[in-house]
Amino acid sequence: MRVLFPFVGDSLGGSHKSTLLLIEFLETKNIESIVVLHQRYEPLARLLEEKKITFFLLPTSKLAGSDPSITNIVFNVMRNLIPFSIFLLKHRVNIVHGNDLRINLSWSLPSLITFRKFVWHQRTVLSKSMFWAFIRFLSFHCIAISRYVFESLPKNIPETAKSMIYNPFVSIKKESQRINEIKKGLQIKDTDFIVSYLGRVVKEKKIDTLLRSIPLLQENPRVKILIVGKGEESYLKYLKELSTDLDLINRIHFLGFVEKVEDYLWLSDLVVCPGPKEGFGRVVVESMMTSTPVIASRSGAHIEIIQERENGLTYKLDDQEELKDKIQELIGNQKLYQKIEINSKKTFQSFSLKKHGDSILEIYNS
């Protein structure tokens, strides 16, 4: 069996990490995987090279879904139909596994006309548009990454042709020396309480709600903030201006893209996930890997992962007062903090690679 995993190649995020773990699992089952990049994004290319995963560059001027209009989606599907179909035939691919909406839209029809199975992996909530009803006819099976996403799938997809499978995770060793060097570089003291946001720096992630909650804290001199990730320059500029207005500029670090995200999870005392309607909430589970308590908005798939006051805390979306109260409680309530540390590690263990891989393999073989 030969499985193709096409990537747009313009970013490196949670879907890529999940897919690379799946590829490693499939290798243990003697299943060959092929990776295609439509663009060469160096952090992703380096990661593939580090893991000794062979990849092909297959440039294209535009993928379907790059422009949301239906006319342009159809046009870009047809533009790529012949070269993608030729690639599938040339490399004797049996299954194409999509992991991005642009990939799903662009590769499903070439798979169909060359009689390859196409697995449509849906990582975000779909709108209620009737347009999505076509997924049933273009895919062999549709996978949703959470119950929240699963409920948004088109109703015309038979129950036997869709599944809910959580993303996989593996433990990552704590590199104490590297983490201490980061703390030294950021002038973080042992007495500081580090609150971190990790993810895309874009307006819809509502990072400003986190910043607005910090000045409200009774113990705010102890709190230092790390913003890890890249995104919209205009929103980043706004956050920096807001930090100045809130007198936080000397206690906040905007770190941009980092390759070893786990280092910043390990050094954090608390991770905040303020975004709405998250399809899964990968950072929530990654934080649990390091036993770092999480406070997340009571929205999307966050509430599937977090059991209130057991393995984390939640707050009403956009409510900076409630977020402030939850941060304050974790700072002041050591018993609750330790309880969440212990239980979050137990929760993390339920998102195993073996469980994920076995579920995917069952679909491939069906």
N, C-alpha and C positions, 0 to 999 in steps of 0.2 A: 504494500500500500504506500502510495506517495501523496503527501498532503502539501498543498501550497498555502502559504500565509503571505498575502500581499499587504504591504504597509505604504501609506502615503509617503512617509519619510520626511515629514516637516516638523516632527516633534518627538519627544520621548516622555511617555507618561504611563499611567497605570495599565492601560490596555496592552501596551508593549511588554511590560513586565509580566503580566499574566500570560501572554502568548509565549514568551520565551521560556517560562516555567513549564508550560504545556509541551513545548518542543523537547525540552529536556526529559520530560516524562515519556513522551512517545518514543524517544531514542531507546529507553530501557525496554520497550516492547518491540524493538526492531522495526519501527515504522519510520520511513524516511520523510523528512520535512524539507521543503524548499521555501526560502524567503525571497520576496521581491520588494525592492524599494523603488518608488517612482521618483523620489528625490533623494539625494545623499545628504542627510542631516548628520553631521559629524558625531555628536554624542551617541546617536543610535547606531551608526556604522561602527564606532569604536567598541560599543557594547557587544555587537554581533561578532566582531573580530576577537574580542576577549574570550567570548564563549565558544569560539571556533565554529560558528554557525555560518555556513556558506550562503551568500546572498547574491542576487542578480539585480543590476540596475536596469529598469525598464522605463525610460523617460516618457512622459506624455505631457502635452501642452496643458491639458486640463482634465480633471476627473469629474464624473457626474456628481452633482451635489455641491460643487465648489460655488455654484450660483444656485440659489434656491428656486428659481422659476422652473416650472415643469417643462417648458419649451427647451430651456438650456440643459436640463437634466437629460431629456431624451436625445438632444443633439450630441452631448458629450458621451452618452452611452454608445451611440452609433459611431462616433468618431474613433472610439477605442475598441470596437467590437472585433474587427479583423486582427489587429496585432495581438490582442489578448487571447483570442481564440487560437491563433497560431502558436503562441507560447504554450498554451495548455496541451496542444497536440504534440509539439516538439519535445516537451519534457515529460510526456506520458503521465500527466497528473491525474489522480483518481478523485481527489476531494479538494475543493477550494474552501478555505475557512476565512471568512471575512471578519474584521474586528473594528471597523470604522464605517460610518454611514457612507462616506464617499467610496470606500472599497466595496461595500455591499451593493451599492447602486451600479458601480462600474463593472464588477466582475460576475455578477449573478447571471446576466444574459449570455455572455460568452461561455459560461459553464453549462448553461441550459442547452445551447445549440451544439455544443461538443459532447453532450451526454455525460458531463461530470456532475457529481453531487456538489451542491453549494450549501454550506452551513452559514446561515445569517446570524451573526452574534450581535445582539442589540444591547448597547451599553447605556443608552439614554432613553428617557421617556418619549414615546412617539405622540405626535399630535393626534387629534381626532379626525384628521382629514381622511376621506375615502381613498385617497391616493395610495395609502399604505396597504390597501387590500391586495395589491399586486404581489406582495411578499410571498403569499401562499403559492403563487404560480412560478416564481423564480427561484425559490429555495427548497432544498430537500428537507431541512430542519431549521427551526428558529430557536435560538437560545437567548434567554433574558438573564441578566446578571443579578436580579433581585425580584422579589414579589412585586415591588413597586413598578418596575419596568414591565414585568410579565403581564400585569393587569392592563397595560396600555397597548399590548399587541392586538392586531386586528382580530376580530371575533370570527372571521371566516377561516382562520388557520385551525385545522383539526387538533384535538388534544394530543394525538399521537405524533404530531409534527412540531410540537413546541415543548420546551423544557425551561425550568428555572434552575440555573447552576451558579452558585456563588463563585467569585474569583478565588484563585489559589494563592497561598502564601507559604513561605518557608522562613524559618528563623535565620537571622543574620547576626553573626558574632559581633559583640561590642569591642571596638578598637579603642581602648582607653587612652593610649598615647596620642592618637590622632584627635580624639575628642578634647583632650586637655590642651592640645595646641590650638584648637579652634577657640576654646574658652579664653585662653591667654590672648589670642589675637583680638577677640571681641571685648576683652577686659571684663569678663564675667567673674564675679566673686562667688564664693561658696554660699554666702548669705543671700544672694539674689534669688528671686523666684522667677524662673524663665517661662514666659507664656509665648507659644509659637503658633504661627499659621504657616501651613505648607501646602502649596498648590498654585494654581494659576492666579496671577494678580490681575483680575478683571472685575469690572463693576458688579456683575451678577453674583460674585462670590461674597459680597457685602462685608469686606474686611473692615470698612469704616465703622461698622457696628462694634467690632472688637476694640478699635482704637478709642471710640467714644466711651466705652465702659471703664477703661483704665483709670481716668482721673477721678472717677466716683469711688474708687476703692479706699478704704481707711488706711491700708498699709501700702499705698502706691509707691513710696520710695524704694521698696524692695523689688517691685515688679519691673522686669526688663522684657522687651518684646522683640521677637525675631520674625520677620516676614521673609519666607523662603519660597522663591519661585519667580518666574518672569511672566510678562503679559502685556497689557496695554500701557503704553507710555503715558497717555493722558491720565489714566486712572492712577498710575504710580505717582505722577506729579501731584495729583489731587491729595493722595494719601500723605505725601511728604509735607504739603502745605497744611493739611489737617493736623499732622503731628506737631508742627510748629505752633499752630493756633492753640492746641491742647497742652502745650509745654511738655511734649513727650520726646522732642527731637534728640535729646541727649540720652534717652533710654530706649531707643528703638533702632534696630538695624535692618535695612533692606538689603538682602543678600543676593537677590537674583537667582539664576539657575545654579544648582549644585548637583554634582553627580552622585554623591554619597548622602542621600536624604536621611538615611538611618542614623548618621552621626548626630544630626540635629534633633532627631526624635529622642535619642539616648540622653542628650544633654538638657532636654526640656523637662520642666516640672509639670507642665500642663500644655495640652494641644487644644486649640479651639477651631472648630469647623463651622463657620457661620453661614455657609451657602445654602440656598434653597433647592429643593427638588433634586437632590443628588441621586443619580441612578444607582449608586452603590455606597460610596463613601470609603474609598480605599485607605485614605489617611487615618480614618478611625481605626481600622484593623491593624494597620502598620504601627500605630501608636500603642495598641494593645500588645503587639509583639515585644515592645520595649517596656511594657508595664507602665507606660506614661498615661495618666488619667486624661480623659477626653471630655470636653463639653461641646456639644453639637446642637445646631438648630433642630427644633422638633419638626422636621420636614423630610420628605422623600424617604430614602432607604435608611436614613440614620436611625429611625425608630425600630427598624428590624434588627439592628445590631446592638443597640444600647438598651439595656434594661435599667430603668431609672434607679439611681442610688445603689445599684448592684455592681455594674461594670462601667459606669459612666454617668454623666449628667446631661440633661437637655434643657433648652430654654425656648421660649416662643420666638419664632423668626422675627428679626428686627428689634426685639425688645432688649435694649442695652441695659435697662435697669435690672431685669431678671438675670441677664448674663453677668452683670456685676455682682449680684447676690450669689450666684453659683461659684464664681471665681473666689469671692471672699470666703465662702463656706469651705472650699477646698484648702485655702491657705490656713484657715483657723481650726479646721476639724481634722486632726491627724488620724483619728480612728476611721473616719469615712475615707480619707485619702488612702490609707493602707488597705482598707477593704476593697476599694476599686482597683488598686494595683494588683492585688491577688486575683480577683475575679476576671479582670481584663485579660490576664495571661491565659486563664482557662478558656475564655471565649476565643482567643486567637487560635488555640489548638484545634478548634472545630473547623477552621478554614484550611484544611490540609490539601496539599498537592495531589496526594493519592486519591482522595475522594473526588476531587475535580477531574483528574485525568481518567479515572475509571468511568465517570459519567459521560465524558466526551467520547471515550473509546466505544462505549456502548452505542452511542449515536452513529459513529462512523461505521460500525459493523451491522447496523440494523438495515 
